[in-house]
C-alpha cells in the first residue's frame, strides 16, 4: 500500500493570518517531500523549482481547466439563472483553458500585448506615477495599497483598455469580487459578487468593443478586434473575456507586488540603494518580485492517473504548484531568503513558464520598473502597520491595506 506524504505544518486556509510566515511554511514543505498531500487544501503540493518547471511545461497530465471547484459551491440547478455571466465567461478565460483552444486564443492576443503596445503606454504610466507620488508626498501619511498602488495600476490599465478613469472607484469592488477565484476559503456569496461585477464589466466592454469595430484606434481593444490568423479572429465574447481578465489581473497583481515591494524596500537599505543607483536595472525588479512572492501558487487538475516522485495522483486530483516555493528553492537560488540584486533571475518563475507564461508580463515589468525606482528615489518609507494586514487570497498574495509615512528625500 502506498504511503502518502502529508504536509502537516501547512494550513493554506490561514493565508491572511500567516502573512509572510507562509513562505517559511512552504519552504518546510518543499524540503519534506517533492510531492506531498495537504489535507487542509485537499490538494497535492509541489514546491521544488525543477518540479514546478516541469509541471508548467505542458508535458504532464495536468490541466488548467480548474474552475469547476468554485462552481461546486452553488447547486448545479441554480447556476445558469443565478450566475449566468460567470457560467458563460469564466470557463473560457485564457487562464482556465488548455490547448488547442488556449493556443489559438494566445496567438491571436499576441499583438495586443506586444512590446510596441506596452511601450506606447510608458509615458502615460510615468506621468501617472509622478502625479500619484506628488499627491502622496503632500499627505505624507497614506494608505499605500489604494491611494498609491491601485491609483497607479488602475489608471494605467484603464488607459490601456481605453475606458474612462471615471470607472476607477468601481475597480476596487470589481477586483475584490473577481479575486474570489483565488480565495483560500471561497463561499457561495463570492460567486454572487463575481456575477454582479462581471455583468457591469460586460456592459462597459460591449460598448467599447462596438466603438472599436466602427473606428479602430490602435489601442489594446482595437488590436484584439483586428487580430486575425489564417482567417480566424476573436469573437466579441472572447474579447470581452480578455478585457475582464486584463482589467483585473492586469492591475491587481502589479498593485499587490507594489505593496509587498514597498515593505521589502523599507526594510532593506542595500536594495533601496541599488535601485537608486541603478534605476533601469530590470534584473533588480525581477529579484524583488522573486523575493516578495506575490505569485504564490497556480492550481492544476490531474487529467489522467500518473505517478510523480512515488506518489499516485488520480484523475480529478488538484495540484498546487507553489511558485513561491520554487522561487526560494536553494537548489536553484543561493541564499534564497535574501534580496540579492545582482543574482541571475533567468529562472525566476514569477510569471510562470511554458504554455501559460503570463501574457501580460511586459506590462507588469514596465510599471514596476518605472514605479519602484521613483518611489525610493523620492521617499524613505516608514511602515506604520504592525502586524501587516494580508488578504486571504492564496493564488496571489497581497496586503489588504498598508499605512505608511513617506518621508521626502533631498534631491540627488
FIVEX-59724 format. One record per residue (C-alpha): residue in one letter; x negated, y, z negated. Coordinates in steps of 0.05 Angstrom, whole numbers, plus 5000, padded with zeros to 4 digits. Each point is the difference from the previous one (the first is absolute). Layout:
N
AXYZ;...
This chain:
412
X500050005000;X497450695018;X497950464943;X502650705014;X495450564978;X504150524962;X498650744989;X501950054927;X497050694988;X503350395057;X507150244991;X501650365065;X506750254974;X496450484954;X496550435051;X502050674970;X497949794930;X493449705021;X497950615040;X492749945021;X499249404954;X503349595055;X493550045039;X496249644945;X505649484996;X499549885075;X492449934993;X501049464947;X504849615044;X495350065060;X494449684960;X504549454972;X501949685066;X500450205074;X507449805006;X504050024936;X507449994981;X503450564961;X506349814963;X501850744988;X499550165074;X502749345026;X494350025051;X493049765016;X494650514985;X494050055047;X494850524980;X493149845030;X497750425058;X498449425047;X506849684988;X504150645007;X496250155064;X501549305026;X507450084983;X500450665037;X496849685062;X506649715024;X497049305005;X503549724939;X507449804992;X501750654964;X505850425025;X501450744992;X507549865002;X501050124926;X505950464989;X504949434984;X497749984927;X502650704988;X506549865038;X501349424953;X501750514946;X506750115034;X504949435017;X499749835073;X507550145010;X499050724977;X493850195039;X502750225068;X505250484972;X496150234938;X493250125032;X501050015076;X494150475015;X495349584957;X502349355033;X499250295070;X493450364993;X495449744945;X499149305028;X497750335065;X494950474969;X493149885029;X497549814930;X505249434996;X499249655067;X495249485031;X497349915071;X502150015055;X505050534978;X494850354958;X494949995057;X505050335047;X502050564952;X492950154979;X497650055071;X505550505017;X498450414938;X492650085014;X500950685035;X504050294943;X494549844949;X494250185045;X494050414978;X502350555048;X506750064965;X496949994930;X494650505018;X505450455027;X503050024930;X493450144964;X500550775004;X507049984970;X497649524945;X494150444984;X504350634996;X505249644958;X494749754951;X497250704992;X506950294987;X502149474950;X493350054963;X500750764999;X506849944967;X497649474951;X494050424982;X504450594982;X504049564952;X493849674972;X504249454966;X504149585048;X503449335008;X495249755052;X503949445034;X506050415024;X497450714998;X493449855035;X499449305030;X507149925027;X500250745019;X494249865047;X501649315027;X507550135006;X499050625042;X494749665043;X504349395015;X506050445016;X495850415046;X497749375036;X507249765007;X502250685022;X505450074948;X501450624958;X496450104934;X506850174972;X500749254990;X494149994951;X504550034937;X503549365025;X493449655014;X498749824927;X506849664992;X499149645066;X493149774979;X502349734933;X505849635033;X495949705057;X494449774954;X504849514968;X496749525050;X493750004958;X503050034930;X497349514949;X507049874972;X505350165054;X507350034982;X506350035045;X501150744990;X493450135035;X502949725064;X506050474994;X495250594992;X496049765060;X506449965041;X501950734984;X493050245017;X499849615065;X506850275022;X497550714990;X493549875036;X503549665058;X504550605009;X493950465000;X495949595049;X505849865048;X500450755013;X492450065008;X499449425048;X505550275044;X496450685002;X493549675023;X503549595054;X502750655028;X493650404990;X493649624981;X495150444962;X493949544996;X501049894925;X500449344962;X507349855017;X499150225072;X494249515007;X504549444975;X505650215046;X495350005060;X496049384981;X500449435050;X496049385017;X501549595062;X507050285005;X501349894925;X502050584955;X502250124929;X507550034987;X503150554958;X500949514943;X492649825003;X498050735000;X504550154941;X497149414963;X492950255012;X501950714979;X502749734934;X493649604986;X495650595022;X503750514958;X499549594936;X493749595007;X496550555038;X500450494943;X501349594937;X493849565002;X495550605013;X503450394945;X498749434951;X492849975022;X499250754989;X502749944929;X495749404981;X493950335033;X501050644961;X499549614936;X493949615024;X496450635022;X501750364935;X496549444963;X494049915046;X495250585007;X495449675050;X505849845046;X502350734997;X493150255016;X499349535058;X506550265031;X497950724989;X493349885033;X502649535055;X507150225014;X500249665068;X497649324976;X505449505022;X496549444963;X501050374935;X507550045012;X500449255013;X496149874936;X504850414959;X505949635031;X496649344985;X498850204928;X506850304982;X503649395030;X506550325021;X500849415048;X501249464948;X502749415040;X503949775060;X504949424997;X500549445051;X504749415006;X497449295015;X502849795067;X497649274998;X497349544945;X492450044993;X494549914949;X495550574980;X494149914953;X503249364974;X506850314986;X506149755038;X504050595028;X507149845024;X504150335055;X503850574969;X494950134944;X497950724990;X492650195001;X497550664971;X493650225036;X496750434947;X496550555039;X497950324934;X496549354980;X496749925068;X497450724999;X496849874932;X497249325015;X492650004979;X498649485054;X501050565050;X499050654961;X494350054949;X502150354935;X507250035027;X502950364939;X495550605012;X500850565051;X494049985047;X500750525055;X494249705038;X502549285004;X501949705067;X507550005007;X501049625065;X503049414962;X504850424957;X507249755011;X504050604976;X503549995068;X500349255004;X496849665060;X501749585060;X507050015032;X503150464948;X494250494991;X503550654981;X502050355064;X499950674965;X493049954971;X497450595040;X505350464971;X498449794928;X492550085011;X501050685032;X504250284943;X495749714944;X493750235036;X502750715001;X503350004931;X495249684951;X493850425018;X504350644999;X502849814932;X493349894965;X496750585036;X505250484972;X501549704932;X497649614940;X505849544984;X502249904928;X504949424988;X505350194950;X503849344997;X498049454952;X501749465014;X501050055075;X507149885023;X500349485055;X505749795045;X502349274997;X498349875073;X495649405012;X498550055074;X497450714996;X497850274933;X501250724982;X501350504945;X507150204984;X497350684979;X493450314984;X499350654961;X493350345012;X496450654987;X496350265061;X494150424978;X497550445057;X492749925019;X495550585021;X499350035075;X493749645024;
